[in-house]
Amino acid sequence: MKTVVSERDVTVVPAVRKKRKWTADHWLAAAFLTPSVVLIFIFVYGFIGWTGYVSLSNWNSLVPDLSFAGWKNYIYLFHDFRFQADLRNTVVFTVLFIGVVVVLGQFLAILLDQKLRGESIFRNIFFFPMALSFVVTGVIWQWLLNPSTGVNLFLKKFGLDSKWYTDTTILGGFHIGKIEGGVPVAMIAVVIAAVWQMTGFAVAMYLAGLRAIPEEVREAARMDGATEFQIYRKIIIPMLRPITVSVIIIMAHISLKIFDLIYAMTGPGANFVTDVPGVYMFETTFRGNYYANGAAIAMIMLLSVAIFIVPYLISSRKGES
Amino acid sequence: MKSNKVVSLLKDLGLLLYAMFALFPLVWLVIISFKHDREMFNTTFIFSPTLDNYRVLFSSGEFIGYFVDNLIVSVGAIILSIVVGVPAAYALARFDFKGKESIAFTFLSFRFAPEILVVLPIFLIYQKIGLYDTYFGLIWIFQVVSLPLMIWILRGYFEDISVEMEHAARLDGYSWWQVFIKMIIPLIKPGLVASSLLSFIFVWNNFTFSLLLAGQKVTTTTVAMLKYVSSDTVHYGQMAAAVLISSLPIIILALAIQKHLVRGLSMGAVKG
Protein backbone atom coordinates (compact mmCIF):
# COMPACT_ATOMS: atom_id res chain seq x y z
CA MET A 1 0.00 0.00 0.00
CA LYS A 2 1.13 3.46 -0.76
CA THR A 3 0.00 4.93 2.48
CA VAL A 4 2.24 3.07 4.84
CA VAL A 5 4.08 5.26 7.21
CA SER A 6 7.23 5.90 5.15
CA GLU A 7 8.84 3.01 3.44
CA ARG A 8 12.39 3.40 4.51
CA ASP A 9 14.18 0.18 5.19
CA VAL A 10 15.88 -0.08 8.45
CA THR A 11 19.14 -1.91 8.11
CA VAL A 12 19.19 -4.86 10.40
CA VAL A 13 22.17 -4.65 12.64
CA PRO A 14 23.82 -8.08 13.00
CA ALA A 15 23.20 -9.54 16.39
CA VAL A 16 26.78 -10.54 16.88
CA ARG A 17 28.69 -7.37 16.87
CA LYS A 18 32.40 -7.55 17.22
CA LYS A 19 34.30 -4.64 18.57
CA ARG A 20 34.95 -2.90 15.36
CA LYS A 21 37.27 -0.03 14.83
CA TRP A 22 35.71 3.15 13.71
CA THR A 23 36.00 3.33 9.95
CA ALA A 24 36.32 6.47 7.89
CA ASP A 25 32.60 6.28 7.30
CA HIS A 26 31.91 6.40 11.00
CA TRP A 27 34.03 9.48 11.46
CA LEU A 28 32.36 11.16 8.53
CA ALA A 29 28.91 10.28 9.84
CA ALA A 30 29.79 11.58 13.26
CA ALA A 31 31.16 14.80 11.83
CA PHE A 32 28.05 15.29 9.71
CA LEU A 33 25.57 14.57 12.43
CA THR A 34 27.15 16.25 15.41
CA PRO A 35 26.04 19.83 14.65
CA SER A 36 22.39 18.84 14.21
CA VAL A 37 22.37 16.51 17.17
CA VAL A 38 23.97 19.07 19.46
CA LEU A 39 21.58 21.74 18.26
CA ILE A 40 18.48 19.65 18.77
CA PHE A 41 19.61 18.28 22.10
CA ILE A 42 20.36 21.68 23.56
CA PHE A 43 17.51 23.60 22.04
CA VAL A 44 14.86 20.98 22.43
CA TYR A 45 15.68 18.49 25.13
CA GLY A 46 17.92 20.78 27.13
CA PHE A 47 15.42 23.56 27.20
CA ILE A 48 12.46 21.32 27.84
CA GLY A 49 14.40 19.91 30.79
CA TRP A 50 15.16 23.40 32.00
CA THR A 51 11.51 24.42 31.72
CA GLY A 52 10.57 21.32 33.68
CA TYR A 53 13.07 22.29 36.35
CA VAL A 54 11.70 25.84 36.58
CA SER A 55 8.18 24.46 36.87
CA LEU A 56 9.22 22.81 40.14
CA SER A 57 10.81 25.98 41.54
CA ASN A 58 9.65 29.04 43.43
CA TRP A 59 10.48 31.48 40.64
CA ASN A 60 7.33 33.55 40.45
CA SER A 61 8.76 37.05 40.22
CA LEU A 62 11.34 38.95 38.23
CA VAL A 63 14.10 37.79 40.57
CA PRO A 64 15.27 34.28 39.65
CA ASP A 65 14.62 31.87 42.49
CA LEU A 66 15.35 28.28 41.59
CA SER A 67 14.76 26.83 45.05
CA PHE A 68 12.78 23.62 44.94
CA ALA A 69 9.06 24.01 45.42
CA GLY A 70 7.84 20.52 44.63
CA TRP A 71 4.44 20.27 42.97
CA LYS A 72 3.32 23.61 44.39
CA ASN A 73 2.86 25.31 41.01
CA TYR A 74 0.97 22.39 39.56
CA ILE A 75 -1.31 22.15 42.58
CA TYR A 76 -1.94 25.87 42.36
CA LEU A 77 -2.89 25.58 38.68
CA PHE A 78 -5.36 22.79 39.15
CA HIS A 79 -7.12 24.85 41.80
CA ASP A 80 -7.06 27.96 39.66
CA PHE A 81 -10.30 29.15 38.10
CA ARG A 82 -8.58 30.25 34.93
CA PHE A 83 -6.69 27.01 34.42
CA GLN A 84 -9.78 24.93 35.03
CA ALA A 85 -11.55 26.99 32.39
CA ASP A 86 -8.58 26.40 30.08
CA LEU A 87 -8.86 22.66 30.51
CA ARG A 88 -12.57 22.75 29.75
CA ASN A 89 -11.99 24.92 26.68
CA THR A 90 -9.15 22.74 25.40
CA VAL A 91 -11.24 19.59 25.67
CA VAL A 92 -14.21 21.25 23.96
CA PHE A 93 -12.05 22.76 21.24
CA THR A 94 -10.10 19.57 20.59
CA VAL A 95 -13.17 17.35 20.38
CA LEU A 96 -15.20 19.70 18.17
CA PHE A 97 -12.28 20.64 15.96
CA ILE A 98 -11.09 17.09 15.35
CA GLY A 99 -14.60 15.76 14.93
CA VAL A 100 -15.53 18.31 12.29
CA VAL A 101 -12.21 18.08 10.44
CA VAL A 102 -12.34 14.28 10.28
CA VAL A 103 -15.96 14.08 9.13
CA LEU A 104 -15.76 17.00 6.73
CA GLY A 105 -12.35 16.00 5.39
CA GLN A 106 -13.46 12.46 4.69
CA PHE A 107 -16.76 13.56 3.20
CA LEU A 108 -15.20 16.11 0.86
CA ALA A 109 -12.43 13.72 -0.17
CA ILE A 110 -15.03 11.10 -1.11
CA LEU A 111 -16.97 13.69 -3.09
CA LEU A 112 -13.78 14.69 -4.86
CA ASP A 113 -12.61 11.15 -5.43
CA GLN A 114 -13.02 9.87 -8.97
CA LYS A 115 -14.04 13.28 -10.10
CA LEU A 116 -12.29 14.02 -13.32
CA ARG A 117 -13.28 17.57 -14.03
CA GLY A 118 -12.33 20.33 -11.63
CA GLU A 119 -10.70 18.05 -9.08
CA SER A 120 -7.55 20.06 -8.81
CA ILE A 121 -9.41 23.37 -8.65
CA PHE A 122 -11.49 22.21 -5.70
CA ARG A 123 -8.47 20.66 -4.03
CA ASN A 124 -6.56 23.91 -4.31
CA ILE A 125 -9.47 25.96 -3.02
CA PHE A 126 -9.85 23.67 -0.03
CA PHE A 127 -6.15 23.59 0.59
CA PHE A 128 -5.07 27.21 0.39
CA PRO A 129 -6.08 28.31 3.92
CA MET A 130 -3.47 25.80 5.12
CA ALA A 131 -0.78 28.07 3.80
CA LEU A 132 -1.72 30.91 6.08
CA SER A 133 -0.33 31.56 9.48
CA PHE A 134 -2.71 30.85 12.34
CA VAL A 135 -2.35 34.51 13.24
CA VAL A 136 -3.66 35.58 9.86
CA THR A 137 -6.55 33.15 10.19
CA GLY A 138 -7.26 34.56 13.63
CA VAL A 139 -7.23 38.15 12.41
CA ILE A 140 -9.44 37.39 9.41
CA TRP A 141 -12.05 35.51 11.41
CA GLN A 142 -11.99 38.07 14.14
CA TRP A 143 -13.28 40.62 11.64
CA LEU A 144 -15.60 38.22 9.91
CA LEU A 145 -17.33 37.14 13.08
CA ASN A 146 -17.06 40.46 14.85
CA PRO A 147 -20.59 41.22 16.05
CA SER A 148 -20.43 44.86 14.91
CA THR A 149 -18.89 44.31 11.47
CA GLY A 150 -18.20 41.37 9.25
CA VAL A 151 -20.79 38.88 8.14
CA ASN A 152 -23.06 39.99 10.93
CA LEU A 153 -23.97 43.18 9.10
CA PHE A 154 -25.14 40.87 6.39
CA LEU A 155 -26.72 38.22 8.61
CA LYS A 156 -28.68 40.77 10.61
CA LYS A 157 -30.68 41.55 7.51
CA PHE A 158 -31.91 37.98 7.68
CA GLY A 159 -32.74 38.27 11.33
CA LEU A 160 -29.75 36.22 12.44
CA ASP A 161 -27.92 37.88 15.24
CA SER A 162 -25.12 35.95 16.91
CA LYS A 163 -22.58 37.24 19.38
CA TRP A 164 -20.05 34.65 18.19
CA TYR A 165 -16.87 34.74 20.22
CA THR A 166 -18.13 37.46 22.56
CA ASP A 167 -20.89 35.20 23.81
CA THR A 168 -20.31 34.15 27.40
CA THR A 169 -23.00 31.49 27.52
CA ILE A 170 -21.91 27.98 28.38
CA LEU A 171 -24.10 25.28 26.89
CA GLY A 172 -25.10 22.40 29.08
CA GLY A 173 -23.65 24.15 32.09
CA PHE A 174 -23.03 22.13 35.23
CA HIS A 175 -20.94 22.96 38.24
CA ILE A 176 -17.52 21.37 38.35
CA GLY A 177 -14.60 22.49 40.47
CA LYS A 178 -14.64 26.28 40.42
CA ILE A 179 -16.01 26.61 36.93
CA GLU A 180 -19.09 25.95 34.93
CA GLY A 181 -18.58 22.87 32.81
CA GLY A 182 -20.09 22.54 29.35
CA VAL A 183 -19.54 23.95 25.90
CA PRO A 184 -18.69 27.66 25.76
CA VAL A 185 -20.59 29.13 22.80
CA ALA A 186 -17.72 31.50 22.06
CA MET A 187 -15.48 28.52 21.39
CA ILE A 188 -17.61 27.58 18.37
CA ALA A 189 -16.38 30.66 16.53
CA VAL A 190 -12.79 29.58 17.15
CA VAL A 191 -13.60 26.06 15.95
CA ILE A 192 -15.02 27.48 12.71
CA ALA A 193 -11.78 29.37 12.08
CA ALA A 194 -9.61 26.34 12.85
CA VAL A 195 -11.76 24.08 10.69
CA TRP A 196 -11.53 26.57 7.85
CA GLN A 197 -7.77 26.40 8.04
CA MET A 198 -7.19 22.68 8.52
CA THR A 199 -9.93 20.84 6.58
CA GLY A 200 -8.02 21.12 3.30
CA PHE A 201 -5.15 19.27 4.87
CA ALA A 202 -7.44 16.43 5.95
CA VAL A 203 -8.94 16.33 2.46
CA ALA A 204 -5.45 16.00 0.97
CA MET A 205 -4.61 13.17 3.34
CA TYR A 206 -7.84 11.30 2.66
CA LEU A 207 -7.44 11.78 -1.08
CA ALA A 208 -3.99 10.22 -0.89
CA GLY A 209 -5.54 7.34 1.02
CA LEU A 210 -8.32 6.90 -1.54
CA ARG A 211 -5.80 6.89 -4.38
CA ALA A 212 -3.97 4.08 -2.66
CA ILE A 213 -7.01 1.80 -2.74
CA PRO A 214 -6.68 -0.36 -5.86
CA GLU A 215 -9.43 -0.14 -8.42
CA GLU A 216 -9.81 -3.94 -8.25
CA VAL A 217 -11.30 -3.62 -4.79
CA ARG A 218 -14.15 -1.50 -6.10
CA GLU A 219 -14.59 -3.65 -9.15
CA ALA A 220 -14.77 -6.86 -7.17
CA ALA A 221 -17.41 -5.30 -4.95
CA ARG A 222 -19.37 -4.12 -7.97
CA MET A 223 -19.26 -7.61 -9.42
CA ASP A 224 -20.79 -8.85 -6.20
CA GLY A 225 -23.65 -6.46 -6.76
CA ALA A 226 -22.77 -3.83 -4.18
CA THR A 227 -24.08 -0.31 -4.81
CA GLU A 228 -21.67 2.63 -4.83
CA PHE A 229 -23.01 3.73 -1.49
CA GLN A 230 -22.41 0.29 0.00
CA ILE A 231 -18.90 0.17 -1.44
CA TYR A 232 -18.01 3.35 0.38
CA ARG A 233 -19.74 2.45 3.60
CA LYS A 234 -18.58 -1.13 3.87
CA ILE A 235 -15.23 -1.15 2.11
CA ILE A 236 -13.67 2.22 1.38
CA ILE A 237 -14.35 4.03 4.63
CA PRO A 238 -13.10 1.15 6.80
CA MET A 239 -9.96 1.06 4.63
CA LEU A 240 -9.38 4.73 5.39
CA ARG A 241 -9.16 4.09 9.10
CA PRO A 242 -5.35 4.38 9.33
CA ILE A 243 -5.60 7.80 7.67
CA THR A 244 -8.21 8.83 10.21
CA VAL A 245 -5.84 7.86 13.00
CA SER A 246 -3.11 10.02 11.47
CA VAL A 247 -5.46 12.95 10.94
CA ILE A 248 -6.74 12.74 14.52
CA ILE A 249 -3.25 12.69 15.94
CA ILE A 250 -1.93 15.53 13.83
CA MET A 251 -4.98 17.65 14.59
CA ALA A 252 -4.80 16.76 18.28
CA HIS A 253 -1.27 17.99 18.60
CA ILE A 254 -2.19 21.21 16.83
CA SER A 255 -5.25 21.83 18.97
CA LEU A 256 -3.64 20.92 22.28
CA LYS A 257 -0.84 23.43 21.82
CA ILE A 258 -2.91 26.07 20.09
CA PHE A 259 -1.87 29.59 20.90
CA ASP A 260 -1.52 31.93 17.89
CA LEU A 261 -5.04 31.48 16.56
CA ILE A 262 -6.74 32.27 19.83
CA TYR A 263 -4.27 34.97 20.83
CA ALA A 264 -4.97 36.78 17.53
CA MET A 265 -8.67 36.08 17.33
CA THR A 266 -10.23 36.39 20.75
CA GLY A 267 -7.69 36.45 23.55
CA PRO A 268 -8.79 34.94 26.86
CA GLY A 269 -12.33 36.29 26.48
CA ALA A 270 -14.69 37.44 29.19
CA ASN A 271 -14.71 34.96 32.06
CA PHE A 272 -12.02 33.06 30.13
CA VAL A 273 -14.57 31.51 27.78
CA THR A 274 -12.00 31.23 24.99
CA ASP A 275 -8.83 30.98 27.06
CA VAL A 276 -6.44 28.08 26.46
CA PRO A 277 -3.28 26.99 28.29
CA GLY A 278 -1.06 28.52 25.60
CA VAL A 279 -2.54 31.97 26.10
CA TYR A 280 -2.47 31.63 29.88
CA MET A 281 1.17 30.53 29.74
CA PHE A 282 2.06 33.51 27.58
CA GLU A 283 0.32 36.04 29.79
CA THR A 284 1.42 34.68 33.13
CA THR A 285 5.05 34.26 32.05
CA PHE A 286 5.75 37.17 29.77
CA ARG A 287 3.28 39.70 31.10
CA GLY A 288 3.04 38.71 34.74
CA ASN A 289 6.53 37.28 35.36
CA TYR A 290 5.18 34.17 37.06
CA TYR A 291 7.89 32.05 35.51
CA ALA A 292 7.38 28.89 37.50
CA ASN A 293 3.63 28.89 36.94
CA GLY A 294 4.12 29.47 33.24
CA ALA A 295 6.66 26.68 33.03
CA ALA A 296 4.23 24.35 34.78
CA ILE A 297 1.52 25.18 32.22
CA ALA A 298 3.98 24.48 29.40
CA MET A 299 4.88 21.12 30.93
CA ILE A 300 1.23 20.16 31.23
CA MET A 301 0.80 21.07 27.56
CA LEU A 302 3.76 18.90 26.63
CA LEU A 303 2.32 16.03 28.59
CA SER A 304 -1.07 16.31 26.90
CA VAL A 305 0.53 16.39 23.46
CA ALA A 306 2.81 13.48 24.36
CA ILE A 307 -0.15 11.28 25.33
CA PHE A 308 -1.23 11.42 21.69
CA ILE A 309 2.07 11.67 19.89
CA VAL A 310 4.32 9.16 21.64
CA PRO A 311 2.22 6.03 21.01
CA TYR A 312 1.75 7.18 17.42
CA LEU A 313 5.44 7.72 16.83
CA ILE A 314 6.32 4.42 18.44
CA SER A 315 3.80 2.49 16.37
CA SER A 316 4.83 4.24 13.15
CA ARG A 317 8.44 3.32 13.91
CA LYS A 318 7.44 -0.28 14.41
CA GLY A 319 5.63 -0.17 11.10
CA GLU A 320 8.85 0.86 9.43
CA SER A 321 10.99 -1.98 10.62
CA MET B 1 -29.00 6.37 -15.18
CA LYS B 2 -31.11 9.24 -13.93
CA SER B 3 -30.22 8.67 -10.29
CA ASN B 4 -26.53 8.80 -11.16
CA LYS B 5 -26.96 12.26 -12.55
CA VAL B 6 -28.75 13.38 -9.43
CA VAL B 7 -25.96 11.94 -7.28
CA SER B 8 -23.24 13.68 -9.23
CA LEU B 9 -25.20 16.93 -9.08
CA LEU B 10 -25.49 16.60 -5.31
CA LYS B 11 -21.78 15.87 -5.11
CA ASP B 12 -20.97 19.02 -7.04
CA LEU B 13 -23.32 21.00 -4.87
CA GLY B 14 -21.58 19.80 -1.72
CA LEU B 15 -18.18 20.64 -3.10
CA LEU B 16 -19.37 24.03 -4.27
CA LEU B 17 -20.83 24.87 -0.88
CA TYR B 18 -17.60 24.12 0.92
CA ALA B 19 -15.60 25.94 -1.75
CA MET B 20 -17.70 29.01 -1.05
CA PHE B 21 -17.00 28.72 2.65
CA ALA B 22 -13.28 28.33 1.95
CA LEU B 23 -13.11 31.26 -0.43
CA PHE B 24 -15.40 33.62 1.41
CA PRO B 25 -12.81 35.06 3.84
CA LEU B 26 -10.43 35.67 0.97
CA VAL B 27 -13.09 37.46 -1.07
CA TRP B 28 -14.02 39.45 2.01
CA LEU B 29 -10.40 40.50 2.50
CA VAL B 30 -10.08 41.62 -1.08
CA ILE B 31 -13.27 43.66 -0.75
CA ILE B 32 -12.16 45.31 2.48
CA SER B 33 -8.75 46.10 1.09
CA PHE B 34 -10.40 48.28 -1.57
CA LYS B 35 -12.79 49.89 0.84
CA HIS B 36 -12.42 53.24 2.50
CA ASP B 37 -12.40 53.14 6.30
CA ARG B 38 -15.48 55.33 6.59
CA GLU B 39 -17.48 52.81 4.58
CA MET B 40 -16.35 49.87 6.68
CA PHE B 41 -19.28 49.70 9.05
CA ASN B 42 -22.18 50.80 6.91
CA THR B 43 -21.75 48.92 3.65
CA THR B 44 -21.20 45.33 2.69
CA PHE B 45 -20.83 44.75 -1.00
CA ILE B 46 -21.71 48.06 -2.58
CA PHE B 47 -19.13 50.81 -2.13
CA SER B 48 -16.80 53.00 -4.14
CA PRO B 49 -13.51 51.13 -4.48
CA THR B 50 -10.27 52.91 -3.68
CA LEU B 51 -6.59 52.07 -3.87
CA ASP B 52 -5.81 54.28 -0.86
CA ASN B 53 -5.11 51.37 1.48
CA TYR B 54 -2.43 49.97 -0.76
CA ARG B 55 -1.00 53.42 -1.38
CA VAL B 56 -0.67 54.16 2.33
CA LEU B 57 0.83 50.73 2.96
CA PHE B 58 3.58 51.17 0.45
CA SER B 59 4.27 54.87 0.95
CA SER B 60 4.91 54.66 4.69
CA GLY B 61 7.75 52.17 4.31
CA GLU B 62 6.74 50.63 7.62
CA PHE B 63 5.08 47.63 6.08
CA ILE B 64 7.88 47.14 3.57
CA GLY B 65 10.21 47.02 6.56
CA TYR B 66 8.22 44.20 8.17
CA PHE B 67 8.16 42.35 4.90
CA VAL B 68 11.92 42.68 4.44
CA ASP B 69 12.55 41.63 8.06
CA ASN B 70 10.46 38.55 7.52
CA LEU B 71 12.31 37.76 4.33
CA ILE B 72 15.72 38.17 5.96
CA VAL B 73 15.01 35.88 8.89
CA SER B 74 13.28 33.26 6.75
CA VAL B 75 15.97 33.07 4.10
CA GLY B 76 18.71 33.24 6.71
CA ALA B 77 17.20 30.36 8.65
CA ILE B 78 16.89 28.25 5.53
CA ILE B 79 20.47 28.83 4.47
CA LEU B 80 21.68 27.94 7.94
CA SER B 81 19.57 24.81 8.09
CA ILE B 82 20.80 23.71 4.67
CA VAL B 83 24.38 24.01 5.89
CA VAL B 84 23.63 21.97 8.99
CA GLY B 85 20.95 19.70 7.59
CA VAL B 86 22.39 18.48 4.27
CA PRO B 87 25.34 16.65 5.84
CA ALA B 88 23.09 15.23 8.55
CA ALA B 89 20.56 13.97 6.01
CA TYR B 90 23.37 12.46 3.95
CA ALA B 91 24.82 10.68 6.97
CA LEU B 92 21.41 9.28 7.91
CA ALA B 93 20.84 8.02 4.38
CA ARG B 94 24.26 6.56 3.69
CA PHE B 95 26.01 5.33 6.76
CA ASP B 96 25.00 2.47 8.97
CA PHE B 97 25.62 2.79 12.63
CA LYS B 98 24.03 1.95 15.90
CA GLY B 99 21.24 4.24 17.00
CA LYS B 100 20.76 5.75 13.57
CA GLU B 101 17.00 5.50 13.66
CA SER B 102 16.88 6.91 17.15
CA ILE B 103 18.77 9.95 16.01
CA ALA B 104 16.52 10.41 13.00
CA PHE B 105 13.58 10.07 15.33
CA THR B 106 14.97 12.65 17.71
CA PHE B 107 15.14 15.22 14.95
CA LEU B 108 11.53 14.62 14.17
CA SER B 109 10.33 15.05 17.70
CA PHE B 110 10.80 18.78 17.84
CA ARG B 111 8.01 19.26 15.34
CA PHE B 112 5.61 18.09 18.01
CA ALA B 113 6.83 19.94 21.06
CA PRO B 114 4.90 23.13 21.83
CA GLU B 115 7.08 26.10 20.95
CA ILE B 116 5.97 27.80 24.08
CA LEU B 117 7.79 25.06 25.98
CA VAL B 118 11.26 26.07 24.89
CA VAL B 119 10.72 29.76 24.41
CA LEU B 120 11.18 30.74 28.06
CA PRO B 121 14.83 29.66 28.40
CA ILE B 122 15.63 31.02 24.96
CA PHE B 123 14.03 34.33 25.87
CA LEU B 124 16.11 34.60 29.04
CA ILE B 125 19.34 33.54 27.32
CA TYR B 126 18.78 35.87 24.39
CA GLN B 127 18.27 38.81 26.71
CA LYS B 128 21.46 37.96 28.54
CA ILE B 129 23.69 37.54 25.51
CA GLY B 130 22.16 40.31 23.43
CA LEU B 131 20.46 38.20 20.78
CA TYR B 132 17.02 39.44 21.75
CA ASP B 133 15.34 41.38 18.96
CA THR B 134 18.13 40.75 16.45
CA TYR B 135 18.12 39.16 13.02
CA PHE B 136 20.57 36.50 14.05
CA GLY B 137 18.60 35.58 17.13
CA LEU B 138 15.51 34.85 15.08
CA ILE B 139 17.47 33.13 12.32
CA TRP B 140 19.04 30.86 14.90
CA ILE B 141 15.79 29.75 16.46
CA PHE B 142 14.01 29.46 13.13
CA GLN B 143 16.61 27.11 11.80
CA VAL B 144 15.74 24.82 14.68
CA VAL B 145 12.20 24.89 13.25
CA SER B 146 13.24 24.16 9.68
CA LEU B 147 16.08 21.72 10.37
CA PRO B 148 13.91 18.66 11.08
CA LEU B 149 11.89 19.24 7.90
CA MET B 150 15.05 19.64 5.91
CA ILE B 151 16.64 16.46 7.26
CA TRP B 152 13.53 14.36 6.79
CA ILE B 153 12.85 15.33 3.23
CA LEU B 154 16.46 15.30 2.05
CA ARG B 155 17.14 11.93 3.60
CA GLY B 156 14.62 10.37 1.23
CA TYR B 157 16.28 12.01 -1.75
CA PHE B 158 19.73 10.86 -0.70
CA GLU B 159 18.44 7.32 -0.27
CA ASP B 160 17.15 7.31 -3.84
CA ILE B 161 20.65 7.81 -5.20
CA SER B 162 22.26 4.42 -5.69
CA VAL B 163 25.38 3.74 -3.72
CA GLU B 164 26.86 2.00 -6.75
CA MET B 165 26.86 5.21 -8.72
CA GLU B 166 28.68 6.94 -5.96
CA HIS B 167 31.22 4.13 -5.71
CA ALA B 168 31.75 4.10 -9.46
CA ALA B 169 32.55 7.78 -9.43
CA ARG B 170 34.94 7.27 -6.57
CA LEU B 171 36.69 4.48 -8.48
CA ASP B 172 37.12 6.84 -11.40
CA GLY B 173 39.41 8.82 -9.16
CA TYR B 174 37.14 11.57 -7.94
CA SER B 175 37.47 12.55 -4.33
CA TRP B 176 34.53 12.18 -2.01
CA TRP B 177 34.04 15.91 -1.97
CA GLN B 178 34.05 16.15 -5.77
CA VAL B 179 31.48 13.40 -6.02
CA PHE B 180 29.34 15.14 -3.47
CA ILE B 181 29.42 18.52 -5.18
CA LYS B 182 29.36 17.42 -8.81
CA MET B 183 27.07 14.43 -8.67
CA ILE B 184 25.03 14.24 -5.51
CA ILE B 185 24.02 17.85 -5.06
CA PRO B 186 22.58 18.13 -8.60
CA LEU B 187 20.64 14.91 -8.01
CA ILE B 188 19.03 16.14 -4.80
CA LYS B 189 18.29 19.59 -6.15
CA PRO B 190 14.52 18.99 -6.39
CA GLY B 191 14.53 17.87 -2.78
CA LEU B 192 16.55 20.86 -1.77
CA VAL B 193 14.08 23.17 -3.46
CA ALA B 194 11.07 21.41 -1.97
CA SER B 195 12.42 21.33 1.55
CA SER B 196 13.58 24.94 1.35
CA LEU B 197 10.18 26.12 0.19
CA LEU B 198 8.45 24.02 2.82
CA SER B 199 10.69 25.42 5.53
CA PHE B 200 10.08 28.87 4.17
CA ILE B 201 6.34 28.50 4.68
CA PHE B 202 6.74 27.28 8.24
CA VAL B 203 9.25 29.95 9.18
CA TRP B 204 7.47 32.78 7.40
CA ASN B 205 4.26 31.94 9.25
CA ASN B 206 5.85 31.48 12.64
CA PHE B 207 4.42 33.70 15.28
CA THR B 208 5.34 32.53 18.76
CA PHE B 209 9.08 33.00 18.36
CA SER B 210 8.76 36.27 16.43
CA LEU B 211 6.47 37.63 19.11
CA LEU B 212 8.52 36.61 22.12
CA LEU B 213 12.08 36.90 20.85
CA ALA B 214 11.77 40.08 18.78
CA GLY B 215 9.23 42.72 17.92
CA GLN B 216 10.70 46.20 18.20
CA LYS B 217 13.71 46.40 15.92
CA VAL B 218 13.03 43.22 14.03
CA THR B 219 9.35 42.72 13.28
CA THR B 220 7.95 39.97 11.10
CA THR B 221 4.67 40.34 9.24
CA THR B 222 2.79 38.00 11.57
CA VAL B 223 3.63 40.16 14.56
CA ALA B 224 2.97 43.33 12.56
CA MET B 225 -0.52 42.05 11.83
CA LEU B 226 -1.38 42.30 15.49
CA LYS B 227 0.15 45.74 15.75
CA TYR B 228 -2.45 46.86 13.25
CA VAL B 229 -5.20 45.25 15.25
CA SER B 230 -4.22 46.52 18.67
CA SER B 231 -3.41 50.10 17.71
CA ASP B 232 -5.97 52.68 18.79
CA THR B 233 -7.09 53.66 15.35
CA VAL B 234 -7.89 50.48 13.54
CA HIS B 235 -7.42 50.79 9.81
CA TYR B 236 -9.25 47.74 8.59
CA GLY B 237 -8.54 48.46 4.95
CA GLN B 238 -4.81 48.70 5.47
CA MET B 239 -4.87 45.59 7.59
CA ALA B 240 -6.63 43.67 4.86
CA ALA B 241 -4.18 44.90 2.27
CA ALA B 242 -1.26 43.97 4.53
CA VAL B 243 -2.68 40.50 5.16
CA LEU B 244 -3.21 39.94 1.46
CA ILE B 245 0.22 41.09 0.40
CA SER B 246 2.04 39.07 3.05
CA SER B 247 -0.07 35.96 2.47
CA LEU B 248 -0.46 35.72 -1.29
CA PRO B 249 3.12 34.67 -2.02
CA ILE B 250 2.82 31.96 0.62
CA ILE B 251 -0.49 30.74 -0.74
CA ILE B 252 0.97 30.39 -4.23
CA LEU B 253 4.04 28.68 -2.84
CA ALA B 254 1.99 26.29 -0.75
CA LEU B 255 -0.20 25.28 -3.65
CA ALA B 256 2.89 24.63 -5.74
CA ILE B 257 4.37 22.24 -3.20
CA GLN B 258 1.13 20.87 -1.81
CA LYS B 259 2.35 17.29 -1.67
CA HIS B 260 5.41 18.16 0.32
CA LEU B 261 3.39 20.34 2.64
CA VAL B 262 1.05 17.47 3.42
CA ARG B 263 3.97 15.14 3.96
CA GLY B 264 5.84 17.67 6.03
CA LEU B 265 2.92 18.29 8.29
CA SER B 266 2.03 14.67 8.69
CA MET B 267 5.72 13.87 9.10
CA GLY B 268 5.67 11.19 6.47
CA ALA B 269 2.40 9.58 7.51
CA VAL B 270 1.15 10.06 3.98
CA LYS B 271 3.25 9.86 0.90
CA GLY B 272 0.76 11.96 -1.03
Interface residues (C-beta under 8 A of the other chain):
Chain A: K2 T3 V5 S6 E7 R8 V10 T11 V13 D25 H26 L28 A29 A31 F32 L33 P35 S36 V37 L39 I40 F41 F43 V44 G46 F47 I48 W50 T51 V54 L104 F107 L108 L111 L112 K115 F122 R123 N124 I125 F126 F127 F128 P129 M130 A131 L132 S133 F134 V135 V136 V139 I140 W141 Q142 W143 L144 S148 T149 G150 V151 L153 F154 W196 T199 G200 F201 A204 M205 A208 G209 E228 I243 S246 I250 H253 L256 K257 F259 D260 A264 G278 M281 F282 T285 F286 Y291 G294 A295 A298 M299 M301 L302 V305 I309 L313 S316 R317 E320 S321
Chain B: V7 K11 G14 L15 Y18 A19 F21 A22 L23 F24 P25 L26 W28 L29 I32 M40 F41 T44 V84 G85 P87 A88 Y90 A91 L92 R94 F95 D96 F97 K98 K100 E101 I103 F105 T106 F107 L108 S109 F110 F112 A113 P114 E115 I116 L117 V118 L120 P121 I122 F123 I141 V144 L147 P148 I151 R155 G156 E159 W176 I201 W204 N205 N206 F207 T208 L212 T222 M225 L226 V229 Y236 M239 V243 S246 S247 I250 I251 L253 A254 L255 Q258 L261 V262 L265 S266 G268 A269 V270 K271 G272
